[in-house]
Protein backbone atom coordinates (compact mmCIF):
# COMPACT_ATOMS: atom_id res chain seq x y z
CA UNK A 1 0.00 0.00 0.00
CA UNK A 2 2.81 2.39 0.85
CA UNK A 3 4.44 1.92 -2.55
CA UNK A 4 1.14 2.80 -4.21
CA UNK A 5 0.87 5.94 -2.10
CA UNK A 6 4.42 6.98 -3.01
CA UNK A 7 3.72 6.46 -6.71
CA UNK A 8 0.33 8.21 -6.60
CA UNK A 9 1.88 11.14 -4.74
CA UNK A 10 4.71 11.25 -7.31
CA UNK A 11 7.30 10.85 -4.57
CA UNK A 12 9.43 8.51 -6.66
CA UNK A 13 12.63 9.43 -4.86
CA UNK A 14 11.21 7.83 -1.70
CA UNK A 15 10.81 4.40 -3.32
CA UNK A 16 14.42 3.34 -2.76
CA UNK A 17 14.67 4.50 0.89
CA UNK A 18 11.27 2.91 1.58
CA UNK A 19 12.40 -0.36 -0.03
CA UNK A 20 15.55 -0.41 2.10
CA UNK A 21 13.54 0.39 5.24
CA UNK A 22 10.93 -2.25 4.44
CA UNK A 23 13.47 -5.01 3.82
CA UNK A 24 15.67 -4.13 6.80
CA UNK A 25 12.71 -3.91 9.19
CA UNK A 26 10.26 -6.56 8.03
CA UNK A 27 12.58 -9.35 6.92
CA UNK A 28 13.94 -9.98 10.47
CA UNK A 29 10.40 -9.69 11.86
CA UNK A 30 9.15 -12.25 9.36
CA UNK A 31 11.99 -14.65 10.21
CA UNK A 32 11.28 -14.30 13.94
CA UNK A 33 7.58 -14.98 13.37
CA UNK A 34 8.51 -17.98 11.24
CA UNK A 35 10.61 -19.42 14.07
CA UNK A 36 7.80 -18.86 16.57
CA UNK A 37 5.30 -20.59 14.31
CA UNK A 38 7.72 -23.44 13.67
CA UNK A 39 8.10 -23.99 17.44
CA UNK A 40 4.38 -23.72 18.08
CA UNK A 41 3.02 -25.83 15.21
CA UNK A 42 5.95 -28.03 14.19
CA UNK A 43 5.29 -30.23 11.16
CA UNK A 44 1.98 -28.54 10.34
CA UNK A 45 3.83 -25.26 9.87
CA UNK A 46 6.61 -26.95 7.87
CA UNK A 47 4.01 -28.28 5.45
CA UNK A 48 2.42 -24.83 5.18
CA UNK A 49 5.80 -23.10 4.72
CA UNK A 50 6.69 -25.42 1.83
CA UNK A 51 3.58 -24.35 -0.06
CA UNK A 52 3.61 -20.60 0.71
CA UNK A 53 6.51 -18.25 -0.13
CA UNK A 54 7.96 -16.21 2.75
CA UNK A 55 8.27 -12.83 1.12
CA UNK A 56 6.89 -12.48 -2.39
CA UNK A 57 3.34 -13.69 -3.04
CA UNK A 58 2.42 -16.43 -5.44
CA UNK A 59 -0.31 -15.36 -7.82
CA UNK A 60 -1.38 -18.86 -8.78
CA UNK A 61 -3.57 -19.27 -5.70
CA UNK A 62 -4.07 -22.30 -3.50
CA UNK A 63 -5.42 -25.53 -4.93
CA UNK A 64 -9.07 -26.30 -4.35
CA UNK A 65 -12.10 -24.09 -4.27
CA UNK A 66 -11.67 -20.36 -3.65
CA UNK A 67 -13.11 -18.91 -0.47
CA UNK A 68 -16.09 -16.57 -0.50
CA UNK A 69 -15.73 -12.90 0.41
CA UNK A 70 -17.56 -12.11 3.65
CA UNK A 71 -17.84 -8.71 5.33
CA UNK A 72 -17.90 -10.52 8.68
CA UNK A 73 -14.32 -11.68 8.00
CA UNK A 74 -13.28 -8.13 7.15
CA UNK A 75 -14.39 -6.91 10.59
CA UNK A 76 -13.23 -10.04 12.42
CA UNK A 77 -9.70 -9.61 11.01
CA UNK A 78 -9.81 -5.84 11.55
CA UNK A 79 -9.27 -5.16 7.86
CA UNK A 80 -11.76 -2.29 8.05
CA UNK A 81 -8.91 -0.26 9.54
CA UNK A 82 -6.84 -0.84 6.42
CA UNK A 83 -9.76 0.17 4.23
CA UNK A 84 -10.30 3.33 6.27
CA UNK A 85 -6.58 4.14 5.98
CA UNK A 86 -6.79 3.67 2.22
CA UNK A 87 -9.77 6.04 1.94
CA UNK A 88 -8.08 8.69 4.12
CA UNK A 89 -4.92 8.42 2.02
CA UNK A 90 -6.87 8.72 -1.22
CA UNK A 91 -8.69 11.77 0.16
CA UNK A 92 -5.34 13.33 1.08
CA UNK A 93 -3.97 12.74 -2.44
CA UNK A 94 -7.09 14.18 -4.07
CA UNK A 95 -6.93 17.27 -1.84
CA UNK A 96 -3.20 17.64 -2.52
CA UNK A 97 -3.82 17.49 -6.26
CA UNK A 98 -6.72 19.92 -6.00
CA UNK A 99 -4.65 22.45 -4.00
CA UNK A 100 -1.66 22.17 -6.35
CA UNK A 101 -3.85 22.69 -9.42
CA UNK A 102 -6.07 25.44 -8.00
CA UNK A 103 -5.91 28.76 -9.88
Secondary structure, DSSP 8 states (H G I E B T S, - for coil): -HHHHHHHTT-TTHHHHHHHHHHHHHHHHHHHHHHHHHHHHTHHHHHHHHHS-SSS--TT--SS------HHHHHHTTHHHHHHHHHHHHHHHHHHHHHHT--
